[in-house]
Amino acid sequence: MIRFLSLLVSIPLIIIIAAFTFKNAQLVSLDLFIIQISLPMAAILLISLLTGFALGYLFNIFALVNQKKKYLKLKHKKETLKGLSEILKSSDKQSND
């Protein structure tokens, strides 16, 4: 069943990508200050898209690492406060006796 659904999604996607590549096959000149490159428009768009995905993924990874550090720091603070509250409770019980 999963294979069927996978094929159901991937076949139209492949057809759309092939049509996009065929429609955007004309050469485009790309000037990179030092060199000038002529590539098909589809290739330039694909490279730009993949670069955007990669940068977004990297920024997301950095954000997740930062959140993990904050989480571990707060978890450590929670354990410290839990320990202190137990000490205060035990000292309060001793002073009431």
N, C-alpha and C positions, 0 to 999 in steps of 0.2 A: 504494500500500500504506500509506504513512504517512497519507494523507488518510483512509483507511478506519479505521485505528487511532485517529486523532484524533476522528473522528465516533463511534466505538465508545465512547470515553471521555467525550466532551463531552455527548452526548445524555442518558445517564443522570445525569450531573452536573447538567444543566439541569433535568431532571425532579425531582431531589432538592431543588434550590434552590427550585423553584416550589412543591413540596409543603411545604417548611419555611416559606416566606413565607405560604402559605395558612393553615397551622396556627398561625402566630404573628402574625396580623393584628390582634389586639386592641390597643387604645390603652393605652399605659403613660405615666404622668405622671412626668416627670423634673425634679426640683427642683435647680437649679444656683445656689442661694443668692440670686442676683439675679433670675433669671427662672425661670418654670416652663414646661416644654415638654411637650406631649403628642404622642408619636410611636408608630407601631406597634412592637411588640416586635422584629420582624424587622429593622427599620431600626436600632434601638439596638444589637442584637447585631452587625449588619453593621458599623456605625460603630466599635464596640469592637474587633471583629476586625481591621479595616483599620488602626486606630490601633496595635494591638499589633504587627501586621506591620511597619508603618512604623518604630516605635520599635526593634524588633528589628533591622531592616535598618540603621538609622542606627548603632546600637551595634556591629553587625558591621563596618560601614565604618570606624568609629573604631578598632576593634581591628585591622583589616587595615592601616590606615595606620600604627599604632603598630608592628606587626610588620615592616612594610616599612622603617621607620626603623631598627629594630634590625638588620635584615638588612643594610642598606647600611652601618651602622656596623661590623658584624662583618666585612663584605667588605673595608672599608677597612683594618681591623686586620690581616686576613689578608694583604693585599697588602703592608702595611708589614713584617710579620714575614717574609714571603717575601723581600722585598728585603734585610732585615737578615741572614737566613740565607745568602743568596748572598754578601753582603759578608764574613761570617765564614768561609765556605768558601774564598773567594778569598784572604783574609788567612792562613788556615791552610795553604793550598798554598804560599804565598810563604815562610812561616816554615819549612816542611819542606825547601824547596830550599836 
